[in-house]
Amino acid sequence: MNKYYYEGKSREAAIEAALEDLKITEEDLIINKVEDKSGLLKKNVEIEVLNINEIVSFIKDKVTDIAKHISNEINLEVRRRDNNITVTIYSDNNAILIGKNGKNVAALQLLIRQMVNNNLSKPLSIILDVGNYKEKRARSIEYLAKKLAREAYKTKTEITMDSMNSYERRLVHEALANDKYVYTESTGEEPNRKVVIKLKGE
């Protein structure tokens, strides 16, 4: 994951030099820093850039290096939309890579994000998943939230869900944001914050 430096009489000229040298499109270029180096007699701009394709390759290599200590067979599916990168790991040992309640894949995601974003002025969105665990987990949480919302309405009592991480709590809040009868609040301290489902009007 290299940083490259280019100069030009303007920001646009420096970008043009970077694109020509790296042989990539502007969508693949991450502009990390822009520095005006103009003097009394000369106008000059220097940019520091990264190639997002190299970042994707870096992520794939690091994930593979870590995962191969746990699984013998590893395949990665990488999807990129703009500056959002999603890597899904498929292996013969998904359960260990996922960990209890997704703790292992969450730790791996945090590690990869830090390794990449420590080199960037603006962080990239990097999501790691194992065998579509997060997608299935998200559907399960949304289903449970709606089920408990119906129960809260029928019994006229508030319901406190089990502790969740910030991402899972957000899923609950979003799932019930437009509910006619209940609303949600987060309570408690990390790492034991929970979502409480409450009746509207009470």
N, C-alpha and C positions, 0 to 999 in steps of 0.2 A: 504494500500500500504506500505508494510514493507521493511526495508533494513536488509539484513542478512550479517553476517561476518564469514569468514572461513579462516583457516590457513593451510599451508602445507610447505613442504620443497622446493616446487617450485610452480609457478603459476598454472601449470597443475594439481599438487596434490591438491591444494586448490579448483580448479574448480571441480575436481572429488569428493571431499568431499561435495561440495555444491549440485551437481547433485544427489548424493546418499541421502543426508538428505532431500532435497526438493522434491525428486522423480519426477524430470522433465528432459527433454532432453536439450542438449546444445543450441538448437534453442530458447528455452523458457527462457534462462538465460541472463540477462543483467548485464555485469560486469561494475560497476560504478567506482570503484577505485582499484588500485593495489599498495600495499605498501610493500617495502622490509624492513623487520624487522630483518635482519641478524645481528648477533654479531660476536665476535672473535671466539667463540666456537660453534655457532649454526647458521644454515642457515634457515631462515623462511620468508615466504611471506604471507601477509594477503590481502584478497580481500573483497570488499563490493559489494554485488550483490542484484538484484531485480528479482522477478518472473514476467515475462510479462503477465502471465495469471491473476495475482493479479491486475496488472495495468489495464487490460481490464475490470475486475470486478469493479474496482474503478471508471473508466470512466462511465460505465453503470449506476452505482449507483448515481453518481453526476448528470449526464444528466437527469436521471429519476426524481431525487429530484427537479431539477429546472423546468423541463417541466411539472410536475404534477400540478404546480401552475397556469399553463396556459390551460392545456387540461385535460379532464377526462379520455380519453382513449389514452394510449401510448404503442407503440410497437417499439422495437429497433432491427435493423439488424446490426450485427457487422461482419466485414470482416477484416482479418489480413493477410498480406503478409510480411514475415520477420518482420521488425520493423515498418511497416506502418499499422496504424489502421484507419479504416473507419467506422463511426457509422452513420447509416441512421435512422432518427426518423420518425415514421408514427403515426399521431395523428388525433383527430377530430377537431383540430384547427391549421392546418398547416400554414394558412395565417399569424397568429400572430407570430408564432415561426419563420417564414421566415423573416417577417418585410419588410418594403419598400426597394426594391432593395437588399434584402438579408441581411440587416443590423443586424437584431436580431440574425440570425443563425451565422453570422460572429462574433458577440460579444460573443456568447456562445462558439464558437470554440476557440476564443482567451482566454477566461477564463479557459476552460478545459485544453488547452495547457499549460498555465502558472501553473496551479495547479499540473500538472504532471511533466513538464520539469524543474520546480524549484528544483526538487529532483534528477535530473539526470545530469551527467557530459556531456552527449551527447544527444541532444533532439530527441524525437521520432516524427515521422510524424503522426499527428492526424488530420483527416478530419471529420467534422460534416456536415451532410446534412439533409434536411427535405423533405421527399416525393420525392426524386430525383430532387429537385429544381435545385441544382448546375449542375447536368448533363444536364438537359433541358436548363438551362441558357447558359451553355457552347456551346451547339449546336446552340442556337439562336445567340450568339455573333459571332461564326464562320461563320454562314450563312450571317449575316449582314455585316461582314468584307469583304467577297467575293463579295457581292452585291455592296457595296460602292466602292470596287476596280474597278469593271467593269464600274461603273458610272464615276469614276475619269479618267479612260482611255478614255472613250467615249467623255467626255466633256473637256478633257485636262486641268483639274483644280484639285488642291489638295483639299481634304476633311478632315475636323476636326470632329472627333466623339465626343459624349458626354463624360463627365468625367467618369472614371472608376477606380476601385481599381487595385492594382498591379497584382493580379491574372487574372483579366479580360483583362487587357492590354496585359499581356503575351499571352493570348489566341489569341488575334488579331495579335500580332507579329508572332506567330507560324503559324497561318492560312495563312498569306501572305508572309512567309519567302522565298518561292520558286516561287513567282509570277514573270512572265516575264516582266511585265510592270510597276509595282509599288513597293514601299518600304514603311516602316513605321518608324515613330519617335514618342517618347513620349515628350510632352511639358507641361510646367506649374508646379505649386507647389502642393504638397499634401494638402488637399484631392481632389484637382480639376485638377489633371493631366489628360491629354487627349492624344489620339493617333491621329496623323496626317498621312493621306495616301497621299503619294507624287508620282509623275511620275518619273520613272527612266530616267536619261539622262538630267534632268533639274536642 
